[in-house]
Structure formats: structure tokens, C-alpha cells
Amino acid sequence: MKKYIYTVMLLLASIMISNAQRMLPKQKGLEVNAGVLTNDKIGNDYYITIGMTINGKNGNYRLWALEYAHHYYQYKDIRIPQETYTAEGGYSFFLLGDARKNFTLNFGITGIAGHETINRGEALLFDGAKIISEDNIIYGAGGRITFETYLSDHFVLVLAGRTRVFWGTDMKQFRPSAGVGIRFNF
């Protein structure tokens, strides 16, 4: 039994400590992120993102992502939801990191397009008040700074601080957020 335990421990240690090359050009990755929107206060406002990365040279990479964001506005005793569905594409530039790319700091710029809905399209509230903001097609630009560290040769932990600026919206144009994610490199 001890032989099996030692064998499994040795395999796990070799996987975690291996010295494989990282950030290889044309290597693809699947990334999932979740975080909080930090407009006024941190609370029930969140986002979920799924994306794809394709590594370039020198630690840079292209990225594409789909995102769902949910934000609440307080009105009397109820919360009015604002939901945003976006697609984004952009490029992330390597800023700092060690030689083996175990730890990296990247800065990304993205273009964004999507749709936002307020109170799921219902303009009239329970007390007869009317929401004057409408559902809109939105577009804009985003910036993100990420700290990335390899957990193994294929799994990357991503800590991200982001901001987005939207046009075509009746709501807030400037939307900062912070989150955490995991990327699996194929």
C-alpha cells in the first residue's frame, strides 16, 4: 500500500513542479472568470465570463469572451435588476514576470458590444412608477490588468481588475470590476 501512496505522491509532485515551457505561441486556453462589480459598493452585483485565449509571442495573447453581468438598483423596498450580455475581443500585453512565466502581470485592451436590459424589459413598477431607461444595444472599450500564476502546466490562476466604458446606455457608462478566474491551456 505504501508503494501506491508514494507513487501517487511522486506523480503529483512531478506534475506540479515540472519545468515545461509556458506561454507557447499559438497555444490556446479556455478561461472562466467570476467577480464583483465595484461601482458604488460591493454587494450582490456580479459578473460571469467565459473566454478563449490564443498566445502570441513574448507572453502576449489575444482574447475573446462572452459575459453576463447582473447589477441591482434599489427602489423603495425592491431591487430593480440590470442585466448586461456582452461579447468582447482584444489583446493582452505582457508587462512583468519571471523568466519561466510562473508569475505574470498583463495589461489588456478590448472592444465590447452587447445588450443591456433593465427590469427584464418591464417599464412599469408595482406602485405605478415608470422606468424611463430603456433596453439598449451597447458598445464600448475595456481595460484590464491581470496577475496570472501557473498552478500546473495547464492550469493558470487569474486575478483581474477591469474597467469598462459603454456608449449607447441609459445607465452608468463607467463600470469597474474585480474578479478571479481559472484558465486551462490546451
C-alpha positions as CSV (number, residue, x, y, z in Angstrom):
1,M,0.0,0.0,0.0
2,K,2.9,2.4,0.8
3,K,4.2,1.8,-2.7
4,Y,1.0,3.1,-4.2
5,I,0.8,6.1,-2.0
6,Y,4.5,7.0,-2.7
7,T,3.9,6.5,-6.5
8,V,0.8,8.8,-6.5
9,M,2.6,11.4,-4.4
10,L,5.6,11.3,-6.8
11,L,3.4,11.7,-9.8
12,L,1.5,14.6,-8.3
13,A,4.8,16.3,-7.3
14,S,6.2,15.8,-10.8
15,I,3.1,17.4,-12.4
16,M,3.1,20.4,-10.1
17,I,6.9,21.0,-10.3
18,S,7.5,20.2,-13.9
19,N,9.6,22.7,-15.9
20,A,7.6,22.7,-19.1
21,Q,7.6,25.8,-21.3
22,R,4.8,28.1,-20.8
23,M,3.0,30.7,-22.9
24,L,4.0,28.9,-26.1
25,P,2.9,30.8,-29.3
26,K,-0.4,29.7,-30.7
27,Q,-1.3,27.8,-27.5
28,K,-5.0,28.1,-26.8
29,G,-6.7,28.4,-23.4
30,L,-10.2,28.3,-22.0
31,E,-10.8,30.8,-19.3
32,V,-13.7,31.2,-16.8
33,N,-13.9,34.2,-14.5
34,A,-16.3,35.5,-11.9
35,G,-16.2,38.6,-9.9
36,V,-18.0,41.6,-8.4
37,L,-18.9,44.9,-9.9
38,T,-17.5,47.7,-7.8
39,N,-19.5,50.8,-8.9
40,D,-20.8,52.1,-5.5
41,K,-20.5,49.3,-3.1
42,I,-19.6,45.6,-3.2
43,G,-22.7,43.6,-2.7
44,N,-24.9,41.4,-4.9
45,D,-23.6,42.8,-8.2
46,Y,-21.6,40.2,-10.1
47,Y,-20.4,39.1,-13.5
48,I,-19.5,35.7,-15.1
49,T,-17.2,35.4,-18.1
50,I,-16.2,32.5,-20.3
51,G,-13.4,33.2,-22.8
52,M,-10.7,31.9,-25.1
53,T,-7.1,33.0,-25.3
54,I,-4.5,32.4,-28.0
55,N,-0.9,33.1,-27.0
56,G,1.3,35.2,-29.2
57,K,5.0,36.0,-28.8
58,N,6.7,37.3,-25.7
59,G,3.8,36.4,-23.3
60,N,1.2,38.5,-25.1
61,Y,-2.2,36.9,-26.1
62,R,-5.4,37.5,-27.9
63,L,-8.6,37.1,-26.0
64,W,-12.3,36.7,-26.8
65,A,-15.0,36.4,-24.2
66,L,-18.8,36.3,-23.5
67,E,-20.0,37.8,-20.3
68,Y,-23.2,38.1,-18.3
69,A,-23.3,40.9,-15.7
70,H,-26.1,41.4,-13.1
71,H,-26.4,44.7,-11.2
72,Y,-29.2,45.8,-8.8
73,Y,-30.6,49.3,-8.3
74,Q,-32.6,50.0,-5.1
75,Y,-36.0,51.5,-5.4
76,K,-38.1,51.7,-2.2
77,D,-38.3,48.1,-0.9
78,I,-37.5,46.4,-4.2
79,R,-34.3,45.8,-6.2
80,I,-34.5,46.6,-9.9
81,P,-32.2,44.3,-11.9
82,Q,-30.0,45.5,-14.8
83,E,-28.6,42.6,-16.9
84,T,-25.9,43.0,-19.5
85,Y,-24.9,40.5,-22.1
86,T,-21.6,41.3,-23.9
87,A,-19.1,39.9,-26.3
88,E,-15.5,41.3,-26.3
89,G,-12.3,40.8,-28.2
90,G,-8.9,42.3,-27.6
91,Y,-5.2,41.9,-26.9
92,S,-3.3,41.4,-23.6
93,F,0.3,42.7,-23.4
94,F,2.9,41.1,-21.1
95,L,4.2,43.7,-18.6
96,L,6.2,41.9,-15.9
97,G,7.1,38.3,-15.0
98,D,9.8,35.9,-14.2
99,A,11.8,34.1,-16.8
100,R,9.7,30.9,-16.8
101,K,6.4,32.9,-16.8
102,N,5.3,31.3,-13.5
103,F,4.1,34.8,-12.4
104,T,3.0,37.4,-15.0
105,L,1.4,40.8,-14.9
106,N,-0.5,41.6,-18.1
107,F,-2.5,44.7,-19.4
108,G,-5.3,44.1,-21.8
109,I,-7.4,46.3,-24.1
110,T,-10.7,45.1,-25.5
111,G,-13.6,46.2,-27.7
112,I,-17.1,45.4,-26.4
113,A,-20.6,45.0,-27.9
114,G,-23.7,43.7,-26.3
115,H,-27.2,44.3,-25.0
116,E,-28.5,45.5,-21.6
117,T,-31.9,45.2,-20.2
118,I,-33.4,47.0,-17.2
119,N,-36.1,45.2,-15.0
120,R,-36.3,42.4,-17.7
121,G,-38.0,44.9,-20.1
122,E,-40.8,45.8,-17.7
123,A,-41.2,49.6,-17.6
124,L,-44.0,49.8,-15.0
125,L,-43.3,49.1,-11.4
126,F,-45.6,47.9,-8.6
127,D,-46.5,51.3,-7.4
128,G,-47.2,52.8,-10.9
129,A,-43.8,54.4,-11.3
130,K,-42.3,54.1,-14.8
131,I,-38.7,53.3,-15.6
132,I,-37.6,55.8,-18.3
133,S,-34.3,54.0,-19.1
134,E,-34.8,51.5,-22.0
135,D,-33.2,48.3,-23.1
136,N,-30.2,49.2,-25.3
137,I,-27.6,47.8,-27.7
138,I,-24.4,48.9,-26.1
139,Y,-20.8,49.2,-27.3
140,G,-17.6,50.4,-25.8
141,A,-14.0,49.7,-24.7
142,G,-12.4,47.9,-21.8
143,G,-9.1,47.7,-20.0
144,R,-7.9,45.0,-17.6
145,I,-4.9,44.3,-15.6
146,T,-4.3,40.7,-14.6
147,F,-1.9,38.9,-12.3
148,E,-1.5,35.3,-13.6
149,T,0.2,32.4,-11.9
150,Y,0.6,28.8,-13.1
151,L,-0.9,26.2,-10.7
152,S,0.4,23.5,-13.0
153,D,1.5,23.3,-16.6
154,H,-2.1,23.6,-17.8
155,F,-4.0,25.5,-15.1
156,V,-3.5,29.2,-14.6
157,L,-5.0,31.3,-11.7
158,V,-6.1,34.7,-12.9
159,L,-6.7,37.7,-10.6
160,A,-8.2,40.6,-12.6
161,G,-9.1,44.2,-12.1
162,R,-11.1,45.6,-15.0
163,T,-12.9,48.7,-16.1
164,R,-15.3,49.2,-19.0
165,V,-16.7,52.3,-20.6
166,F,-20.0,51.9,-22.5
167,W,-21.8,54.1,-25.0
168,G,-25.5,53.7,-26.0
169,T,-26.6,53.1,-22.4
170,D,-29.0,55.0,-20.2
171,M,-27.3,53.7,-17.1
172,K,-23.7,54.1,-15.8
173,Q,-21.1,54.4,-18.6
174,F,-18.1,53.6,-16.4
175,R,-18.2,50.1,-14.8
176,P,-15.2,48.9,-12.8
177,S,-15.0,45.3,-11.5
178,A,-12.6,42.8,-9.8
179,G,-12.6,39.1,-10.1
180,V,-10.8,35.7,-10.1
181,G,-10.7,33.0,-12.7
182,I,-9.0,29.9,-13.9
183,R,-7.6,29.2,-17.4
184,F,-6.9,25.8,-18.8
185,N,-4.2,25.8,-21.5
186,F,-4.5,23.0,-24.1
